[in-house]
Amino acid sequence: MKAIDVMLNVVVPKSLEEDFVDRLLAADQASGFSSYPISGHGGRMATASVAERVRGRSDRVLFQIGMSRGDVEPLLAHLKAVMPNPEVAWWLVPVLGFGRLL
């Protein structure tokens, strides 16, 4: 197992959740991930539904992928190629430690 030294965070519109899950499950670089329902505020509201515009927030899903730093660029390149979308945002943070309670 590769060392987990970064956390790739990706936010996608709720409508892309299942497709994104399928893409991550098929990717060699993402051996596991977590996902959470979140609300997006401000920013891009162009694709928001009427209900989301009235509420002032859009339904999104946050994916957190613990991975090796060297796998980030290949994964992002793959995702950009197979599902380019300006509504998908990502950021990377260092992981100072990772382990299992064994």
C-alpha positions in Angstrom: 0.0 0.0 0.0 1.3 3.4 -0.9 1.8 6.0 1.8 -1.0 8.5 2.2 0.6 11.9 2.5 -2.1 14.2 0.9 -5.9 14.6 1.0 -7.5 15.5 -2.3 -10.8 17.2 -1.8 -13.2 17.4 -4.7 -16.6 19.0 -4.7 -19.1 18.0 -7.4 -22.7 19.0 -8.1 -25.1 16.4 -6.6 -26.2 15.5 -10.1 -22.7 14.2 -10.9 -22.3 12.1 -7.7 -22.9 8.6 -9.1 -20.8 9.2 -12.3 -18.0 10.6 -10.1 -18.2 7.6 -7.8 -17.9 5.3 -10.8 -14.9 7.2 -12.1 -13.1 7.0 -8.8 -13.8 3.3 -8.3 -12.3 2.6 -11.7 -9.2 4.8 -11.1 -6.0 3.1 -10.0 -4.9 6.1 -8.0 -7.9 6.2 -5.7 -7.8 3.1 -3.5 -10.5 4.5 -1.2 -12.5 7.6 -0.5 -15.2 9.1 1.6 -18.1 11.3 0.4 -20.4 13.7 2.2 -23.5 15.7 1.2 -22.8 19.5 1.5 -24.3 22.8 0.5 -22.4 25.2 -1.8 -22.9 28.9 -1.1 -22.0 31.7 -3.6 -19.6 31.1 -6.4 -21.1 29.4 -9.5 -24.8 29.2 -9.4 -25.3 29.0 -13.2 -26.3 25.4 -13.1 -28.3 25.6 -9.9 -32.0 24.7 -9.9 -34.6 27.3 -9.3 -35.1 25.9 -5.8 -31.4 26.1 -5.1 -31.3 29.7 -6.3 -34.2 30.6 -4.0 -32.4 28.9 -1.0 -29.1 30.6 -1.9 -27.2 27.3 -1.9 -26.7 24.3 -4.1 -26.6 20.6 -3.3 -23.0 19.3 -3.7 -21.0 16.3 -2.7 -17.6 16.5 -1.1 -15.2 13.6 -1.9 -12.1 13.2 0.3 -9.4 10.9 -1.2 -6.4 10.1 0.9 -3.5 9.3 -1.5 0.1 9.5 -2.4 1.2 13.0 -3.7 2.6 11.4 -6.9 -0.9 10.0 -7.8 -2.7 13.3 -7.6 -1.8 14.8 -11.1 -2.5 11.5 -13.0 -5.9 11.2 -11.2 -6.8 14.9 -11.9 -5.7 14.6 -15.5 -7.9 11.5 -15.9 -11.0 13.1 -14.3 -10.6 16.3 -16.4 -10.4 14.1 -19.6 -13.5 12.0 -18.9 -15.7 14.5 -17.2 -14.6 18.1 -17.7 -16.9 20.5 -15.8 -16.3 24.0 -14.4 -18.7 23.2 -11.5 -16.2 20.7 -10.1 -13.7 22.2 -7.7 -10.7 20.6 -6.0 -8.0 21.4 -3.4 -5.1 19.5 -1.9 -4.0 19.4 1.7 -1.1 17.6 3.4 -1.8 14.6 5.7 0.5 14.8 8.7 -0.3 11.2 9.8 -2.4 8.2 8.9 -2.9 4.8 10.4 -5.3 2.2 11.6 -6.4 1.3 15.2 -5.1 -2.2 15.1 
